[in-house]
Amino acid sequence: MQIISRESMSLPLTAAKFVLSFVCLAVLASHTVTMLRWSEARGVYDDVCYLRQAHLFQRFGFNGFNTDVTMDDDQHFVSRLQEIGFPDPESPKRWPCHVEKSGGKIVLQYPPGTGFLLAAFPQGFQVTPLYITASSIVCGFALVGIFMAKELPPVIGAGLFGALTVYGMINPGKASYSVAPTLVLCGILGFLTALWLTRTRQSPWLIGIIGVLLGVSVNFRLANILLAAGYCVFLAVTFLRSRTLAKFLDGFGFGVGVAIGMLPTLIAQAINAGSPFATTYGATDAVGPGFSVTVLGQYLRDTQSLLIALVIGWTLWLLRAVGGSARQIGILVAGNLLINLGFFLSHPIFTPYYAVPIAMLSMWTLSFARLMRPREETARLSSDAEGFCSASAK
């Protein structure tokens, strides 16, 4: 009777895993069909600028890091601008996404990572395969989460979150070509972060790899450097509390990893801006904090606010834990959220994707941590939650 009972209990769990996996794959298939109909000349300036970087890599190899307008001697970018109806495309000083640096040098403002990935695909068919590949990887992590779950509620949670992440690869993922690879890294980093903090012995090699990947993310968007901020604070506080060589090496390895990961951007800035630490962005984009009620209202009305609210609620619940990996993860995620949201909500510019990377990194971390936590720790957290709900009801 006991064996039959266990089998009967496992049937709904297995069925739920396959149903939710099918949902994620169905969303991926639907997106793939949509992506196959995409045009690479939709009239967005960012798009043609990323494709220009890709063309430079395909044509010049390593020398493609040099994005000076003189490299466009084959008129490739001029023809791209003509395709989208840009006025006066033959005047480099009017080119979008380009900045004039000292000495009259006009260079592309973006870091080289997105263009490098686009260069892996044939010209004219670059955006679609990039997004299909990125979406497939994200869907793969969603399926990993579904099949890692041991109980029905976590399976349902992982399935719904997985479908949401795959859907997000188009909306808002298509708003900028840099978002797609960033969201892939958020999934990988969430998995590795959860693995790092839920293990009994935290590996210095693992935090080093996390640092490298966070550095790599900077090559897609400079603002992704903020994703590493919470890790820096967490590692610093951990070291100050323990004052041990092991914790110092964790922080040192993480910092070295970040520096290694963002080497392509440092090289690009040295070539185009004259120094590895000089930005290629112009004064219009490199603006400081400036709180705006209008910008805050735009965030509150955007779908990003729903993700942020969910992440904040989940994090606050974890912070109630007395100890263990749950509290560590809650502290790390809370610190990262505080720094990133503090920056973007005080930034005088709004886009529908600025806060998406930190929201998705946090969600992936929390989701995988929930699946990796020791069973006894999960049971204790559930018991605490039930006690809190009972006390609130009284």
TARAQUI-V205135 format. One line per field, one symbol per residue. phi: phi as a letter, one per 30 degrees, with the letter a starting at -180 (. if undefined). burial: I if it has 16 or more other C-alpha atoms within 10 Angstrom, else O. A space follows every 50 residues. Layout:
phi->???
burial->???
This chain:
phi->.dddddddddddddddddddddddddddddddddddcdccbdjcdeeddd ddeddddddcieddddcedddcdciddedddddciddhddcedcddicbd ceiidcbdddddddddddddcdejbcdedddddddddddddddedddddc bdeddddddddddddddddcbcedebdddedddddddddddddddddcdd cddddddddededddedddcbedddddddddddddddddddchcddddde dddddddddddceedddddddccjaeccddddddcdcddadbdddedddd dddeddddddddddddddddddaidddddddddddddddddedddcddbc bdbecdeddddddddddddddcdeeddddddddddddddddddd
burial->OOOOOOOOOOOOIOOIIIOIIOIIIOIIOOIIOOIOOOOIIOOOIIIIII IIIIIIIIOOOOOIIIIIIOIOOOOOIIOIIOOOOIOOIOOIIOIIIIII IOOOIIIIIIIIIIIIIIIOIOOOOIIIIIIIOIIIIIIIIIIIIIIIIO OIOIIIOIIIIIIOIIIIIIOIIIIIIIIIIIIIIIIIIIIIIIIIIIOO OOOIOIIIIIIIIIIIIIIIIIOIIIIIIIIIIIIIOIIOOOOOOOIIII IIIIIOIIIIIIIIIIIIIIIIIOOIOOIIIOOOOOOOOOOOOOIIOIIO OOOIIOIIOOIIOIIOIIIOIOOOIIIIIIIIIIIIIOIIIOIIIIIIII OIIIIIIIIIIIIIIIIIIIIIIIOOIOOOIOOIIOOOOOOOOO
